[in-house]
Amino acid sequence: MNVSRKPQNRARSGGWLGVGAYGFWGILPIYFKAIADVGAVNIVAHRIIWSIPFLALLLFALGEWGEIRRILGSPRLVALLFVTALLIAINWLLYVYAVTSGHILAGSLGYYLNPLVNVLLGRILLKERLVWLQWVAVAVAAAGISVLAFQALGQLWISLALAASFATYGLMRKIAPVEAAPGLAVETTLLLPAALVWLGWQVASGDPAFGPSDKDALLLVFAGIATTVPLILFTAAARRLRYSTLGMLQFIAPTLQFACAVALYREPFTAGHAIAFGSIWTALALYVAAMVRTKEQLSAMAPE
């Protein structure tokens, strides 16, 4: 009985980890908006640098330094994590740029799209089966995005790039035989030289690399923790859940981001946005309904 419960417990813990990750990400716009004057590239560079000591302490607490040695001893794993590091760096830059430039709504749309990109990648690359209702969900979302393309093309690239970069990152981290914290530590370390060079150049140029105020400097130092914690939770969840299931949890983050954009920061919400968001919400409802229906069918077929 314990053996049969193990996958169920693993999936349950993965679900809670996913909820925690996406909940954190959903409210991060408030954090980044508070340091918008620093600039997106500077914020990401600080996020990389200040994540290193936090990750080192975390690895020590978890006793996973041996895993770091294993990863560094495998050129294949290092090469794989170098690619994922580039993907997540691109995603961070796009996301912080979207927030600090007043395009939180575009970022929200990108992360609403991401579950459906996950679904397609799971089907094409991981051979996860989709029922007809799930295909309908993908088609409905695609129709809504095509409408938005005609009305908000200037912002749509942000949404599409965010969805593609994070979906690809999540897929590669799922198939990589690396645990969450050690993998993220190696990724961050690989990005560290570029971050140091960038901030060093800023200082040499006379620009305020730590922002124009003490408050900005303090928030930048804590940006490492604020952005590392949800990413660790996400990668841990990705190792425990079906990729398509993980994708469905992601609606938590863009829903909170959407609320921030419209309610807190009063970003314009056009008819094109209404059609696109309405289509994606419909698509998500269809996909969840399909998941519930499939689970009920499997339960009915199970022996008593």
ChimeraX attribute file (.defattr): number of C-alpha atoms within 10 A of each C-alpha:
attribute: neighborCount
match mode: 1-to-1
recipient: residues
	/A:1	5
	/A:2	7
	/A:3	7
	/A:4	8
	/A:5	10
	/A:6	11
	/A:7	13
	/A:8	12
	/A:9	13
	/A:10	14
	/A:11	18
	/A:12	15
	/A:13	16
	/A:14	23
	/A:15	21
	/A:16	13
	/A:17	22
	/A:18	30
	/A:19	22
	/A:20	20
	/A:21	26
	/A:22	23
	/A:23	21
	/A:24	20
	/A:25	21
	/A:26	23
	/A:27	17
	/A:28	20
	/A:29	22
	/A:30	17
	/A:31	15
	/A:32	22
	/A:33	17
	/A:34	13
	/A:35	21
	/A:36	20
	/A:37	16
	/A:38	22
	/A:39	16
	/A:40	21
	/A:41	17
	/A:42	21
	/A:43	28
	/A:44	23
	/A:45	25
	/A:46	24
	/A:47	24
	/A:48	27
	/A:49	23
	/A:50	19
	/A:51	24
	/A:52	20
	/A:53	13
	/A:54	16
	/A:55	23
	/A:56	16
	/A:57	11
	/A:58	16
	/A:59	18
	/A:60	10
	/A:61	10
	/A:62	11
	/A:63	10
	/A:64	15
	/A:65	15
	/A:66	10
	/A:67	16
	/A:68	17
	/A:69	11
	/A:70	12
	/A:71	19
	/A:72	13
	/A:73	11
	/A:74	11
	/A:75	10
	/A:76	11
	/A:77	18
	/A:78	17
	/A:79	12
	/A:80	15
	/A:81	25
	/A:82	17
	/A:83	16
	/A:84	24
	/A:85	21
	/A:86	17
	/A:87	20
	/A:88	20
	/A:89	20
	/A:90	16
	/A:91	21
	/A:92	21
	/A:93	17
	/A:94	20
	/A:95	27
	/A:96	23
	/A:97	22
	/A:98	22
	/A:99	24
	/A:100	20
	/A:101	14
	/A:102	17
	/A:103	20
	/A:104	28
	/A:105	27
	/A:106	27
	/A:107	31
	/A:108	30
	/A:109	26
	/A:110	23
	/A:111	29
	/A:112	28
	/A:113	30
	/A:114	27
	/A:115	27
	/A:116	27
	/A:117	21
	/A:118	24
	/A:119	25
	/A:120	19
	/A:121	18
	/A:122	21
	/A:123	15
	/A:124	11
	/A:125	9
	/A:126	15
	/A:127	10
	/A:128	14
	/A:129	12
	/A:130	17
	/A:131	11
	/A:132	10
	/A:133	17
	/A:134	22
	/A:135	17
	/A:136	14
	/A:137	22
	/A:138	23
	/A:139	16
	/A:140	20
	/A:141	23
	/A:142	18
	/A:143	15
	/A:144	21
	/A:145	24
	/A:146	15
	/A:147	17
	/A:148	21
	/A:149	17
	/A:150	11
	/A:151	14
	/A:152	15
	/A:153	12
	/A:154	10
	/A:155	17
	/A:156	20
	/A:157	15
	/A:158	23
	/A:159	25
	/A:160	19
	/A:161	18
	/A:162	29
	/A:163	25
	/A:164	18
	/A:165	20
	/A:166	24
	/A:167	27
	/A:168	18
	/A:169	20
	/A:170	22
	/A:171	18
	/A:172	17
	/A:173	23
	/A:174	21
	/A:175	11
	/A:176	15
	/A:177	12
	/A:178	20
	/A:179	17
	/A:180	19
	/A:181	24
	/A:182	24
	/A:183	24
	/A:184	23
	/A:185	24
	/A:186	21
	/A:187	22
	/A:188	26
	/A:189	19
	/A:190	18
	/A:191	18
	/A:192	20
	/A:193	13
	/A:194	14
	/A:195	22
	/A:196	15
	/A:197	12
	/A:198	17
	/A:199	20
	/A:200	14
	/A:201	13
	/A:202	15
	/A:203	13
	/A:204	11
	/A:205	10
	/A:206	9
	/A:207	14
	/A:208	15
	/A:209	22
	/A:210	21
	/A:211	20
	/A:212	13
	/A:213	12
	/A:214	10
	/A:215	12
	/A:216	17
	/A:217	18
	/A:218	13
	/A:219	19
	/A:220	27
	/A:221	17
	/A:222	15
	/A:223	23
	/A:224	23
	/A:225	18
	/A:226	18
	/A:227	20
	/A:228	23
	/A:229	18
	/A:230	20
	/A:231	21
	/A:232	22
	/A:233	21
	/A:234	24
	/A:235	24
	/A:236	23
	/A:237	27
	/A:238	26
	/A:239	22
	/A:240	21
	/A:241	21
	/A:242	16
	/A:243	23
	/A:244	24
	/A:245	19
	/A:246	23
	/A:247	25
	/A:248	21
	/A:249	18
	/A:250	23
	/A:251	24
	/A:252	20
	/A:253	22
	/A:254	26
	/A:255	20
	/A:256	19
	/A:257	28
	/A:258	21
	/A:259	17
	/A:260	21
	/A:261	24
	/A:262	14
	/A:263	10
	/A:264	11
	/A:265	15
	/A:266	12
	/A:267	15
	/A:268	12
	/A:269	11
	/A:270	12
	/A:271	12
	/A:272	18
	/A:273	21
	/A:274	13
	/A:275	18
	/A:276	23
	/A:277	21
	/A:278	15
	/A:279	22
	/A:280	27
	/A:281	19
	/A:282	17
	/A:283	25
	/A:284	24
	/A:285	15
	/A:286	19
	/A:287	26
	/A:288	18
	/A:289	14
	/A:290	19
	/A:291	19
	/A:292	12
	/A:293	13
	/A:294	14
	/A:295	12
	/A:296	12
	/A:297	11
	/A:298	10
	/A:299	11
	/A:300	10
	/A:301	9
	/A:302	8
	/A:303	5
	/A:304	5
